[in-house]
């Protein structure tokens, strides 16, 4: 807003005295308004800042437009510790927006203040303690100061007190005090005054402490006291009193103690009351012989290094009837047979009980109050004797008997003398005056164990697992309480080859089998079990019937056989007159059934009869058809299953089981002989593989890799040679050099004659001409296949591999091609024109005899696409 002169009387300077209270006016001023400010003051005069910063001042309205600056009392102004001057900035604004800001300077003036005490005297009344007989000395230093740092003057009132104070404020005692003559306490007023006459006063208390300078003396005259024994701890025996001259008429502050060592009594160190501190037993040594106890009591006026006096007192202990009869032991355990004769003596209680009271009139006792469960069978001969006898017979087997084995009896042992200690000393009753007698009625083994039945029969399947439970025997004993019965096998339970077939649990009577049961060997086992109660025993017979189960397989002879049949064998023919004969230990031969489970491709073979007999013949069921490609397999491996499904015995069938026997037959089909020859030359690769791999040979992977690389290079080289020779029309014959792992033989066929009786049981395709040729797997003889001849099974696809290791040699066989492959070969042969009429096959070298060729492998090798590894 616009600034004009609104604060009248400012700037200005004013003063204020230190320690001014809140609300003291410091300075007054007015606010003037312009004619346009009809609304008055918008912002009242305000202290917006101060230098230095403080909240010790505020502005109050005096009415109208008059204002004044006043003190707030927070904080109180102090000339000695605070700034001496403050600049207050006062701001005001009217309703037209005009404002004014001016400064009021306030100076703080000094004021003379009272002196102040410091230290303990500033916050409390100081109390000083002096021992009597203490010589004059310095006892206290007064600490005071003037706010204006002026010199102070010290004074002490009352002036008659035996104390003085120096100019520096040191207080001294002026005499040696006597507690018994002088006052015990002094009150001194210490005044401190500044040069202007302002002063302050504090009070000092001085207490005179009495010292011990007199010997105490006993005021109690009695020296002998009598008390009964067995007083409870804390019982007062005597009140010993004494006085100390130092205490005058006030209660003596004396300390009492017992000098002689005694555990029966104690004295209160402050009051002198002598009381019982431990049990006083007149009946125990040494009080049993000397009932008088002497004590030396000492009184002192200080716990240590003070004045003291002593006196001796005697305490006589009187006997009382405080001991009940004690029985050792307090509990008796006796045994009596259940058939004990009435009147039998059991125990004499008086031999175990006594009363240790010294006075004979206090140590007489009697036996009373025989009670307890079954106490009607027992009695005491007299209250004095304490002899316990049996009055009745206890039969544990009697149904009227409650069956309690141990009878608990109680007998009360009580003093005859009076007064009755049980009412005066009740804490002894439960501990000493009850005798417990435990009488165990000992059972007599009168009865033998009895089995629930004299003969047990268990039926068990012969295939029951070893360890299985097959039954349980049980016996009882009429004796009460029942005797512990143990079970055992005493006879039988064995057979040829097994000493113990059965086992019985000694505690439960459970029977288990320890060996496999065989119906075909033993159909019934009989053994004897015994039940014993350690003294008496009883036996029973156990019969175990073994139930037959079809657990035996048919056994056939022969179980393996090799056969050869011509391809033209007539349907229905018994092949080579072969038949199998089967036996089964647990089945009727009429239950046998014959199945060819595998290897019977195109179902050429059957067994007749197929069921109901223990013998059966192998019959050709359908003719072979190799010409149309229906059959391609020349060797059949038949897996024959012979099953049974019933038992020889028609009774006790536990489980329906079927067992299967197996027979393996190998059948080779021999093709018809042929005399056809071939004249066209051909090229055949015959591979002989010798696998030298051994799982433990670390070098084998390296050799195989190296051989594969060499073989690929060699095949590539041979391919180039073959192309060159084919162009000239004269392929040379040669032999490939074998590597350590593989041997290769390359043969060039020439026109040779083949024996008429040679059987060509294999065929393959020439990789050069694409024509088919036949070969003999035994001699290695070959010939070109006529185009109008049916395709024969490629038995040559089976390759023999000899694996040599540290143990011997093995042979591998490759499977023959499928029907689909044979059909495809036939189509390829039909589509290919023959180069010339085949004349005859050419025999291979002797080293290559017996090797079978795999056609697909040869084509891959020739084309360099795979290796024979």
C-alpha positions, 0 to 999 in steps of 0.5 A: 500500500501507500506509506504515509505517517500514521504512527504518531510519536515514532520513531522514539527511544524509551527505557525499562527497568530489569526484572519488570513484571508483566504488563509494565508500560514501556512507551505510548503512541497514537495512530493518525488516520487520513480523512479517507480512512473512515473505516479506521485501522485495518491492521492494528499496530503490531511488532513485526520484528525485533533486534535482537529477537525477543518476545519480551514486549507486546502492544496493548490498546489504551482506547481509541487510537492510543496504544502502548508497548508493555512487558510480557514477562516472558522472558523476564528482563535481566540486565546482567545476562540479556541484551541491554537494548532492543529495536522493535519494528511497529507496523500499522495499516488503515482501511484505505491500504495506507501503512506505516512502519517505525522503530521503537528503541527500548533500553534496559536499565540496571537495578540493584538486586538482593544477594543470592545463596548458592549451592545447597543453601540455595535449595534447602535448609542445611543440616550439620551433625557434630559429635560431642567431645569434638574440639572447635573447628571449621564446620561449613562454608557458606556460598553467596554472590551479589548480582552486581558483583559487589562485596558482601558481608556475612553475619550469624544470629543468635549471637549467643550460639557457640558458633562464628562466621568469617568475612568469607562465609566460613562457619566455625564451632567455638567450644567442645560440646557435651551431649548430656549438658548442652542442647542437642540442636542449634538453629543458626540464621546466616545473613548476607548483605550488599553495600546498599543494604539489601540482604538475604537470610538462610537457616543452618541446623546443627545437631550434636551427636551423642557418643558412647561413654557409659557401660549398660547394666541389666535390670532383670534379676531372675536367673532360672527359668522352666519350660516344657519341651516341644515348644513351638518356635517363637515361644517367649521364655524370658524378657531380658532388660538393661539400661545405658546411663548415656540414654538418660530417661529415653529408651536405651538403644542397646543390643542383646546377644547370646554368647554361648552357642545354642541352637534352641534359643535366640534373643531379639537384639533390640528388645531382649526377648528370649524365645525358642528358636528350634525344636527342644526334644527332651527325649533326645541326647544330650537333653535326655541325660542333662535337661538343663541349658545354660546361656550367657546373655550379653548387652552392648550399647553399640553393635561393635567396639562399645561398652558391654555387660554379661550375665548367665541364666539357666533353662530347665526343660521338662518332659511331656507326653509328646511322642506317639509310638513309633513303628519301624517300619510303619508299613508291613508287607506280608503274603498268605496263600489263598488256602491259608488255615484260619488262626495262622499268625502273620505279624507281631507289631509290638516287636517293631514299635516303641515310645521314646518319651523319657518319663515312663508314664508317657511311653505306654501305648496300645494297638486299636482300630483294625480296619480296611478292606477285607479286615473281617478276615483278620484280627488282633489277639489283644490291644497290648500284644499287637499280634495279627492273626488270620480268622478266615479262609480266602478263596480267589476262585470263589465268585463271592470273593471280590477278587482283591489280591492285596488287602490294605489294613490300618492299625492305630497305635496310641499312647495310654498316658494323659494328657492326650498328645493327639489333641495337643500335638495334632501334627504327629497323628498322621505321621506316627500313630497309623500302621499300614499292613499290606497282606498279599493273598498269593494265588495257588495254581490249582487248575490246568489251562484248557483249550477252547477245543481239543482239535483245531482245523485250518484250511490254507491255500498252497499259495499262501505267502510265507509269514501269513497267519493261518489261525489262532488257538486259545486256552484259558485258566480258571485260576484267579487272577488268571495265570499267564499262558504261553503257547508252543509247538511240541510235536509235528509242524515239520516235513521233509526238507523243513524242520519247522513249517509252522510257528506259533506266537508264544503270547497270542497263540497265532499260527503262521507258516514259515515255508511254502506249502505244496499240495502236490507234496503234502495235503495235510499237516498235523502237529501238537500245540501246548498251553502252559502256565509255567507249572501246568500244561495242556496240549491240543491237536492242530490240523492244517489242510492244504487247499489245492491251487493251480500253481503248476505250469504244463511241462512239455517235451520237447520244449525246443525243436528245429524243423525243415519242410519243402515249400510244396508240402501238402496242407494237412500234413503232420510236419516231420511227424512232430508232436509235443507231449505235456504233463502237469502235476495239478491239472487234468490233461483234458484241460490243456489248450494249445496256442501259437502265440507268435511267429505264425505269419499267415497262419500256416501252422496249427496244432491238432488237437488244439485242446483236450489232450496232453499230446498234439501234432504240428499240422500245416494249415495252408500252403505257402505262396512266395510267387505272388509275394504273399509269403516272404519269410523262409524261417518261422520261429513259433512261440507255442503256449500250452495252458491249463484251467482246472485242477485234478481235484474237484474239491476245495478250489480256492482260486481260479488260476491259469498257468502257461507252458511254452515251447519254441519251434524253428521251421525252415522252408526249403525252396524247390531246386532249379537248374537255370543258368545265367551268362550275363556278367554281374558285379556283387559286393559281399561284405564281411563285418568283424566287430571288434568292439569291446565296452571296456576298449577305450580305443574302439570309438577312435578306430571306428571313426578312422575306419569310417573315413577310410571306407568313405574314401575307398568307396568313392575311389571304387565308384570312379573305377567302376564308371571307368570300367563300365564305359569299356564294357569289361569290368575287372575282378578284384578284391578289396583289402580289408581294414582291421575292423572290416573285410571287403571282397569284390567279385566279377561274375563270369560264365560258369556252370552251376550244379543242378542240385544247388538250392538258391535260398537267397536273392539280391539286386545287382547295384550296377545293372539293377537285375536280380540274382539268386545265391546259396547262403551256404556255398555262396553260388549265384545265378541271374534270376529269370524274369518270369520266376517268382521272387523268393524271400531275401534270406540274404538280407541277414548278415553275420557279424562276428564280434571278437572280445576277451570272451569269444565271438557272437553272431547277429542276424538282420530281419528279412524285408517286409512283404511291401518291400518284396512287392516293390522289388517285383515291380522293379524287376518287371519294369526292367528289361533283362540284358541277357538270358541268365546262364548260371551263378558264379561261386565265390571264394572260400573265404566268403562262403557263409556270408549273407548279403543285405541288398539295401546295405550294398546299394547304400555302400555302392552309392557312398551314402552309408558305411557298413559300420 
